[in-house]
Amino acid sequence: MVVLSQKSASLLHMEVLEGSRAVAEVVKRCRPHVISAYPITPQTHIVENLAQMVADGELASEFVNVESEHSAASVCLGAAATGARTYTATSSQGLALMSEVLYNIAGLRLPVVLTCANRTLSAPLSIWNDHQDSLMVRDAGVIQLFAEDCQEAADMHIQAYKLAEDHRVLLPVMVAMDGFILTHTFEPVTIPTQEEVDAFLPPYQPLHYLTPKAPLSMGTWCEPDKFLEVKYMMHQAMEVALTLIPQIAEDFRRHFGRYSGGLIEEYRMDDAQTAFVAMGSLVTTIKDTVDELREEGHRVGLVKIRAYRPFPTQAVARALEGVERVAVIEKAISIGGVGILAADIKSALYGRERPMVGTFIAGLGGRDVTKDSLRWIMERLEEGATLQEFVDLNLSLIGDDEG
Amino acid sequence: MKLTIGLVTSPGTSRANKTGDWRVRRPVFLHKTCTGCLLCQLCCPEGVVYGEAKTFDCDFDYCKGCGICAQVCPVHDIEMELEGE
């Protein structure tokens, strides 16, 4: 939820835009030197828009068309190594193909910013939304920020560059926005002016960069006696990001008049006995449901996870203090395991006075998670739900040959 | 050497780092039948064979002991010897 300050002149810039268009408009204002991407639904509109801007001469970027997402990420890696500000976007299998390069981008400490228009992974073939793709690269060293609505998605990209390029961080940042639900939805969005973005986001100053004038080697061979320390340095950079993300959000508020960032958002958590935990656009539906349930007398609230990596362990533990029951709603599945987000939530609560934590698998492959789904979740939780529940599971669909 | 962000180092480390220490066999230049044909020098993948007819030798800081020089020598004037013997 974006709160506008009263004096906000940015209302003047508010337009009804498709989510993808909004992202393209702000990425343009971040002035990337190099953009490289390969089209995949539902990411396509973002990079189509950017390609059009370059073709029309509105955006002075090098747009490199490539034959795969592996190459798109590789182009960004190489360009970032020369000190360029870079951008790419992808979804689903495209992110899977990029994953090998993402580990390298992170390990080389290159501040590439990318958008993941969240879509599930095949098989079965599906173009629809869930968070399986982003969570697949959870451990790569990529900072992951999840957007609730189009405004937040747009604002997060501006903040993403500032975060990624900070010399204490120097890690890639992925803005995750739900495919179709956000990328293809028209919402009123305030697009800042070029001057406003320039005032917030200075040109990228690389710490090291490749140039023939001063040759250097990057990402050199590493023996077992040093590898651990390199990973430790990346982890430390993530820890720094944990403190920088709220600071950058505050700085953003001062410049643009809205708070569109931070690690988590607590919604009606005062005196809450039951808490929902979720990421992405589903959060808006949960907020509406929480309002209704509150009117009916239920003491229920919501903790929205905005920063998934680095994971805000302390903030989550504080937010859930005193809560009796927690429903973690997972738009992804660890097949054979118990929750992905829920594992982080439980870990954050370990060693404390901790609530019962239920894992609810919901909204996979684009299935709607409705207010009724959320009410069912709360009822199951109050009944004492089992470790992991599948929301809106229709067992009658499963044929006799199963098992 | 201190670790830097992104493992950035000065160039030229392949010279600074002695890389011959995993060699199992070392070439021995016998200097008996050598005709100075230079095949040992031309075929060495590391470029570490130096000298001329009957004086060829090798820079053991970088020689990996691959044995190509001994293999290509048309007059069998190079032998591969186990390290440590």
Interface residues (C-beta under 8 A of the other chain):
Chain A: G107 L108 R109 L110 H167 L170 L207 H208 P215 L216 S217 M218 G219 T220 C222 K226 E229 V230 M233
Chain B: L3 T4 I5 G6 L7 V8 T9 S10 P11 T13
